[in-house]
Amino acid sequence: MYAFKISRRIEFAKARGFTLLEIIAAIGLFAVMTLGVVSSLQEMNRLTLKLKTRQASVFSGVLAMARLERDLALAYNERMQRSQSFFKGKEVSNGYELSFTTFDSPVRTLIARRSPGILAIRYYLEKEDDGSLTLIRSEAPFNNFERLDVMKGQTIASGILRFEMEFYNAQADQWTKEWDSAAATHSGLFPKAVKIIIESVDRDSPQADWKRKSLRFETKVLILNEIEDR
């Protein structure tokens, strides 16, 4: 009988579960593991947000630069009598404004099934409420270029902080800040090259970090499409 009671006590001791100390230790270990997982997730989210911010800045700058390069590479100057070809680049309050004549895009003429022609194109900036700039592009048929300033524009890129240009004067072998082919100093000439500088940022990021997180793009485009009187 006594042996039976001892056996029952041993079995009860084995089946009674964890002690309070063991439970507290388990909870503490679980809390430490949870804290480590949460910290890892927060760091991952921070890096993901940083990557998205950088991607937005890169996309905006690359898109604007690619469109400008394509149009400038097709810039067309017909230096014939009474030609209306023009190239104007000037600094305004928001940055730079650029307008010039260019060949119509071969891809667009193919899709629209029309003959290629000459377009008048204008690039300008609009200031947003947050202080950033939006690059706008408008175009008009060459025979109606007087309406270029009133034509509805297309947004090319947003989040622009800086948009600057320089124009290469081959005759003087120097870069200038402005260009006007109608001016006597340029005598109907287009610049032989254009330097473009664009600084862009993700507008969703805190404004205090814009300067630190902005990306700078720079390129030079040659302009070779000219026809002269012989």
C-alpha positions as CSV (number, residue, x, y, z in Angstrom):
1,M,0.0,0.0,0.0
2,Y,2.8,2.4,0.9
3,A,4.6,1.5,-2.3
4,F,1.5,2.3,-4.3
5,K,1.3,5.8,-2.7
6,I,4.9,6.6,-3.5
7,S,4.3,5.5,-7.1
8,R,1.3,7.7,-7.4
9,R,3.3,10.7,-6.1
10,I,6.1,10.2,-8.6
11,E,3.6,9.9,-11.5
12,F,1.8,13.1,-10.2
13,A,5.2,15.0,-10.0
14,K,6.0,13.9,-13.6
15,A,2.6,15.1,-14.9
16,R,2.3,18.4,-13.0
17,G,3.7,20.6,-15.9
18,F,6.2,23.6,-15.8
19,T,7.2,25.6,-12.8
20,L,6.6,29.3,-12.6
21,L,10.4,29.9,-13.1
22,E,10.4,27.9,-16.3
23,I,7.4,29.7,-17.7
24,I,9.0,33.1,-17.0
25,A,12.2,32.0,-18.7
26,A,10.2,30.8,-21.7
27,I,8.3,34.1,-21.9
28,G,11.5,36.1,-21.7
29,L,13.1,34.0,-24.4
30,F,10.1,34.5,-26.7
31,A,10.1,38.3,-26.1
32,V,13.7,38.5,-27.1
33,M,13.1,36.5,-30.2
34,T,10.1,38.6,-31.1
35,L,12.0,41.8,-30.6
36,G,14.7,40.5,-32.9
37,V,12.2,39.7,-35.6
38,V,10.4,43.1,-35.3
39,S,13.8,44.9,-35.5
40,S,14.7,42.9,-38.7
41,L,11.3,43.7,-40.3
42,Q,11.7,47.4,-39.5
43,E,15.1,47.5,-41.0
44,M,13.8,45.7,-44.1
45,N,11.0,48.2,-44.5
46,R,13.4,51.1,-44.1
47,L,15.7,49.7,-46.8
48,T,12.7,49.0,-49.1
49,L,11.5,52.6,-48.7
50,K,15.0,53.9,-49.4
51,L,15.2,51.8,-52.5
52,K,11.8,52.9,-53.7
53,T,12.8,56.6,-53.1
54,R,16.0,56.1,-55.1
55,Q,14.2,54.3,-57.9
56,A,11.6,57.2,-58.1
57,S,14.4,59.7,-58.4
58,V,16.3,57.7,-61.0
59,F,13.2,57.1,-63.1
60,S,12.2,60.7,-63.1
61,G,15.7,61.9,-64.1
62,V,16.3,59.2,-66.7
63,L,12.9,59.8,-68.3
64,A,13.5,63.5,-68.6
65,M,17.0,63.1,-69.9
66,A,16.0,60.5,-72.5
67,R,13.2,62.6,-74.0
68,L,15.4,65.7,-74.2
69,E,18.3,63.7,-75.8
70,R,16.0,62.3,-78.4
71,D,14.4,65.6,-79.4
72,L,17.7,67.5,-79.4
73,A,19.4,64.8,-81.5
74,L,16.7,65.4,-84.1
75,A,16.9,69.2,-83.9
76,Y,16.7,70.6,-87.4
77,N,18.0,73.9,-88.7
78,E,17.2,74.8,-92.3
79,R,19.5,77.8,-93.0
80,M,17.7,78.7,-96.2
81,Q,16.2,82.0,-97.3
82,R,13.2,82.9,-95.1
83,S,13.6,79.8,-93.1
84,Q,11.5,79.7,-89.9
85,S,13.8,77.2,-88.1
86,F,14.7,78.4,-84.6
87,F,16.5,77.5,-81.4
88,K,15.9,79.4,-78.2
89,G,17.2,78.6,-74.7
90,K,17.0,81.0,-71.9
91,E,17.0,81.1,-68.1
92,V,13.7,82.1,-66.5
93,S,12.5,82.4,-62.9
94,N,11.9,78.6,-62.5
95,G,14.9,77.4,-64.4
96,Y,15.4,77.0,-68.1
97,E,13.0,77.2,-71.0
98,L,13.9,75.6,-74.3
99,S,12.2,75.7,-77.7
100,F,13.4,74.6,-81.1
101,T,12.5,73.0,-84.4
102,T,13.1,69.2,-84.8
103,F,12.3,66.3,-87.0
104,D,9.1,64.4,-86.2
105,S,9.7,61.1,-84.4
106,P,10.2,58.3,-87.0
107,V,8.3,55.9,-84.7
108,R,5.3,58.2,-84.3
109,T,5.1,58.9,-88.1
110,L,5.2,55.1,-88.7
111,I,2.4,54.4,-86.2
112,A,0.3,57.3,-87.4
113,R,1.0,56.4,-91.0
114,R,1.9,59.9,-92.0
115,S,4.8,61.5,-93.8
116,P,7.6,62.7,-91.5
117,G,7.7,66.4,-91.0
118,I,9.1,69.2,-88.8
119,L,7.8,70.1,-85.4
120,A,8.3,73.0,-83.0
121,I,8.9,71.8,-79.5
122,R,9.0,73.6,-76.2
123,Y,10.3,72.5,-72.8
124,Y,9.4,74.5,-69.7
125,L,9.0,74.1,-65.9
126,E,6.0,74.6,-63.7
127,K,6.5,75.1,-59.9
128,E,4.5,72.8,-57.6
129,D,3.1,73.7,-54.2
130,D,5.8,71.7,-52.4
131,G,8.5,73.8,-54.2
132,S,9.6,71.1,-56.6
133,L,9.4,71.6,-60.4
134,T,7.6,69.6,-63.1
135,L,9.1,69.4,-66.6
136,I,6.5,70.0,-69.3
137,R,6.8,69.4,-73.1
138,S,4.5,70.8,-75.7
139,E,4.7,70.7,-79.5
140,A,3.1,72.2,-82.5
141,P,3.3,71.7,-86.3
142,F,6.1,73.7,-87.9
143,N,3.6,75.7,-90.0
144,N,1.8,76.7,-86.8
145,F,4.7,77.3,-84.4
146,E,3.3,80.6,-83.3
147,R,0.8,78.6,-81.1
148,L,3.6,76.7,-79.3
149,D,3.3,78.8,-76.2
150,V,-0.4,78.1,-75.8
151,M,-0.4,74.4,-76.7
152,K,-1.3,72.0,-74.0
153,G,1.8,70.4,-72.5
154,Q,2.6,66.8,-71.5
155,T,4.3,66.1,-68.1
156,I,7.7,64.5,-68.7
157,A,9.0,64.3,-65.2
158,S,8.2,65.6,-61.7
159,G,10.3,66.1,-58.6
160,I,12.8,68.3,-60.5
161,L,14.9,70.4,-58.2
162,R,17.4,71.7,-60.7
163,F,17.2,72.1,-64.5
164,E,20.1,73.9,-66.3
165,M,21.5,74.0,-69.7
166,E,24.6,75.3,-71.6
167,F,25.0,75.7,-75.3
168,Y,28.2,75.3,-77.3
169,N,29.2,78.0,-79.7
170,A,31.6,76.4,-82.1
171,Q,32.6,79.7,-83.7
172,A,33.7,81.2,-80.4
173,D,34.7,77.8,-79.0
174,Q,32.9,78.4,-75.7
175,W,29.8,77.4,-73.7
176,T,27.1,80.0,-73.1
177,K,24.2,80.1,-70.7
178,E,21.6,81.3,-73.3
179,W,21.0,80.9,-77.0
180,D,18.8,82.6,-79.6
181,S,19.2,81.7,-83.3
182,A,17.4,84.9,-84.3
183,A,19.9,87.1,-82.5
184,A,22.6,88.8,-84.5
185,T,25.3,87.1,-82.4
186,H,24.2,83.7,-83.6
187,S,23.1,84.6,-87.2
188,G,20.6,81.8,-87.5
189,L,22.9,79.1,-86.2
190,F,22.0,76.4,-83.8
191,P,24.5,75.4,-81.0
192,K,26.7,72.5,-82.0
193,A,26.0,70.8,-78.6
194,V,23.8,71.2,-75.6
195,K,24.8,70.3,-72.0
196,I,21.9,69.3,-69.8
197,I,21.9,69.1,-66.0
198,I,18.9,67.6,-64.1
199,E,18.6,67.1,-60.4
200,S,15.6,65.1,-59.3
201,V,14.1,63.7,-56.1
202,D,11.2,61.6,-54.9
203,R,8.5,64.1,-53.9
204,D,7.0,61.7,-51.3
205,S,10.2,61.8,-49.2
206,P,10.5,64.4,-46.4
207,Q,11.5,67.8,-47.8
208,A,14.2,68.1,-45.3
209,D,16.0,65.2,-47.0
210,W,15.6,66.4,-50.6
211,K,19.0,67.8,-51.0
212,R,20.7,64.8,-49.4
213,K,18.6,62.3,-51.4
214,S,18.5,64.0,-54.8
215,L,20.2,62.5,-57.8
216,R,22.2,64.5,-60.4
217,F,22.2,63.7,-64.1
218,E,24.3,65.3,-66.8
219,T,24.8,64.7,-70.5
220,K,25.9,66.4,-73.7
221,V,23.9,66.1,-77.0
222,L,25.4,66.9,-80.4
223,I,23.2,68.8,-82.9
224,L,24.3,68.0,-86.5
225,N,21.1,68.4,-88.6
226,E,21.7,71.6,-90.6
227,I,21.0,72.5,-94.3
228,E,22.7,75.6,-95.7
229,D,22.5,77.6,-98.9
230,R,25.4,76.8,-101.2
